[in-house]
Amino acid sequence: MDPKYKRMLKVMQEKKKRRRKKAPEIPWTLYILECNDRSFYTGVTNNLDRRLKAHGSGRASRFTRTRLPVRLVYSESCPGRTEALVRECAVKSLSRKAKEALVAGYVAP
């Protein structure tokens, strides 16, 4: 795993341990989009439909704005924001082949 992502994971896990109150967590979604140039974009959101519309209209991220159209190829539910961000770091550190294998094994709901 890339050292940058290892550091990010460590910091997020330490923050979660220090959290005192257990607030009810909103379910978050990790998603992977395939862009027009066949590149992958990985992100997290708590409202997938709204986020996909933003990506489609070019308002969601600079990366996808120049690679329209995009299509959803993978999504998975995470119990909270921290878990979604940890999973995002893990997925971003995967090789292209590993991401393709993850997407290939995905069955749409």
FENCORRA-V868146 format. One record per run of one state. SS is the DSSP state (@ for helix, = for strand, . for the rest). FROM is the first residue (numbers start at 1). LEN is the number of residues. If there is no record, write none. Layout:
# FENCORRA-V868146
SS/FROM/LEN
SS/FROM/LEN
This chain:
# FENCORRA-V868146
./1/2
@/3/16
./19/9
=/28/7
./35/5
=/40/6
./46/2
@/48/9
./57/5
@/62/4
./66/5
=/71/8
./79/2
@/81/12
./93/3
@/96/9
./105/5
